[in-house]
């Protein structure tokens, strides 16, 4: 069931209007707008059409069922994959990231471990070293990156990470578009 009052209030606030300003544009009272928003009264069809017009929408959009977007993801939502050969573990920390513009992962590299070698592709990549240190190999050039440091590059050259240290390295790594 659609909460008409709540939706009208959200649209009004989205248009940066006070109840008084909306009422004035519609030749209604502020009290009536307040009653609508608190579901104490229902508008006539004609009044609802007028309100929606002032608020920049229409009846179809107003009553469209929009799926609730998931904004917060918990550890149990993550997908994890270990690669024993490369000595790494990847946690996809945003499920279904392929439908978004970027894909964040947490990668743990064991000592002597590395990420898969990524061939050149469209997009950009960013990383933040949460623990340990890694070596970024970007087109055969090597960059040592320590805990608390970041990396950022255009992904149009071969690239991968190596852990040459003696302890685990933990990296927040974000790719756009999604590539992991």
C-alpha positions in Angstrom: 0.0 0.0 0.0 1.3 3.4 -1.0 1.7 5.9 1.9 0.4 8.9 0.0 1.1 11.5 2.7 4.7 10.3 3.1 5.3 10.4 -0.6 3.8 13.9 -0.9 6.1 15.1 2.0 9.2 13.5 0.3 8.4 15.1 -3.0 7.7 18.5 -1.3 11.0 18.4 0.6 12.8 17.1 -2.6 11.5 20.3 -4.3 12.8 22.4 -1.4 9.3 23.7 -0.6 7.7 24.4 2.8 4.1 23.3 3.4 3.2 27.0 3.2 4.8 27.4 -0.2 3.1 24.3 -1.6 -0.2 25.4 -0.2 0.2 28.8 -1.7 0.9 27.5 -5.2 -2.2 25.3 -5.0 -4.5 27.8 -3.4 -4.9 25.5 -0.4 -4.2 25.9 3.3 -1.0 24.9 5.1 -3.2 23.0 7.5 -4.7 21.0 4.6 -1.2 20.1 3.3 -0.2 19.1 6.8 -3.2 16.9 7.1 -2.4 15.2 3.7 1.2 14.6 4.7 0.1 13.0 8.0 -2.6 10.9 6.3 -5.4 12.6 8.3 -7.3 13.3 5.1 -7.2 12.1 1.5 -7.0 14.4 -1.5 -9.6 14.3 -4.3 -8.2 13.0 -7.6 -8.3 16.5 -9.0 -6.3 17.9 -6.0 -3.8 15.0 -6.2 -3.2 15.7 -9.9 -2.6 19.4 -9.1 -0.2 18.6 -6.2 1.8 16.2 -8.4 2.0 18.7 -11.2 3.4 21.4 -8.9 5.9 18.8 -7.5 7.1 17.9 -11.0 5.8 14.4 -11.3 2.7 12.5 -12.5 0.3 9.9 -11.3 2.1 7.0 -13.0 5.5 7.9 -11.4 3.8 8.6 -8.0 2.3 5.2 -7.8 5.1 3.2 -9.5 6.4 0.5 -7.3 10.1 1.3 -6.8 12.1 -1.6 -5.4 13.8 -0.8 -2.1 17.5 -0.3 -2.8 19.9 -2.1 -0.5 22.4 0.5 0.8 24.0 -1.4 3.7 25.7 -4.8 3.3 26.7 -7.0 6.2 29.5 -9.6 6.4 27.0 -12.4 5.7 26.2 -10.7 2.4 29.8 -10.9 1.2 31.0 -13.5 -1.3 34.5 -14.9 -0.6 36.8 -16.9 -2.8 40.3 -18.3 -1.9 43.0 -19.1 -4.4 45.5 -21.4 -2.8 47.8 -21.3 -5.8 48.1 -17.5 -5.8 47.8 -17.4 -1.9 45.0 -14.8 -1.9 41.5 -14.4 -0.7 39.0 -12.0 -2.2 35.9 -10.8 -0.5 33.3 -9.1 -2.7 31.9 -6.7 -0.2 29.0 -5.3 -2.3 26.9 -8.2 -3.7 25.8 -7.8 -7.4 28.4 -5.1 -7.9 28.3 -5.8 -11.6 25.1 -3.7 -11.8 26.9 -0.7 -10.3 29.6 1.6 -11.7 32.3 0.3 -9.4 33.3 -2.9 -7.7 34.9 -2.8 -4.3 36.7 -5.9 -2.9 38.9 -6.7 0.1 41.9 -8.8 -0.9 44.1 -10.6 1.6 47.5 -11.6 0.2 49.5 -14.1 2.2 53.3 -13.7 2.2 54.5 -14.6 -1.3 51.0 -14.2 -2.6 49.7 -12.2 -5.5 46.6 -11.1 -7.3 45.7 -12.5 -10.7 47.5 -10.7 -13.5 45.0 -8.3 -15.0 45.3 -7.5 -18.7 44.8 -4.0 -19.9 41.1 -3.0 -19.8 38.9 0.1 -19.8 38.4 1.8 -16.5 40.3 2.9 -13.4 41.4 1.2 -10.2 42.0 2.5 -6.7 43.4 0.7 -3.7 44.0 1.4 0.0 46.4 -0.8 2.0 44.7 -1.7 5.3 47.5 -4.0 6.6 51.0 -4.9 5.6 52.6 -3.8 2.3 52.3 -4.8 -1.3 54.1 -4.2 -4.6 52.0 -2.9 -7.4 53.3 -4.1 -10.8 52.0 -1.7 -13.4 53.3 -2.4 -17.0 56.4 -4.0 -15.4 57.1 -1.0 -13.3 57.0 -1.7 -9.5 55.6 0.5 -6.7 55.9 -0.4 -3.0 52.8 0.6 -1.2 52.6 0.5 2.7 49.8 0.4 5.2 47.8 3.6 5.1 48.9 4.4 1.5 46.8 4.3 -1.6 47.2 3.6 -5.3 45.2 4.9 -8.3 45.8 4.2 -12.0 44.1 4.0 -15.4 43.8 0.2 -16.1 45.1 0.3 -19.7 48.3 -1.5 -18.8 48.9 -5.0 -17.3 48.7 -4.8 -13.5 48.7 -6.9 -10.4 49.7 -6.9 -6.7 52.4 -9.0 -5.0 53.0 -9.5 -1.3 56.8 -9.8 -0.8 56.5 -9.2 2.9 56.5 -11.7 5.8 52.9 -11.0 7.0 49.5 -10.8 5.4 48.6 -7.7 3.4 45.0 -6.5 3.3 43.8 -4.2 0.5 40.6 -2.4 -0.2 40.6 -2.5 -4.0 38.0 -0.7 -6.2 37.6 -1.2 -9.9 35.5 0.8 -12.3 33.8 -0.6 -14.2 33.5 -3.9 -12.2 36.2 -6.3 -13.3 37.0 -8.7 -10.4 
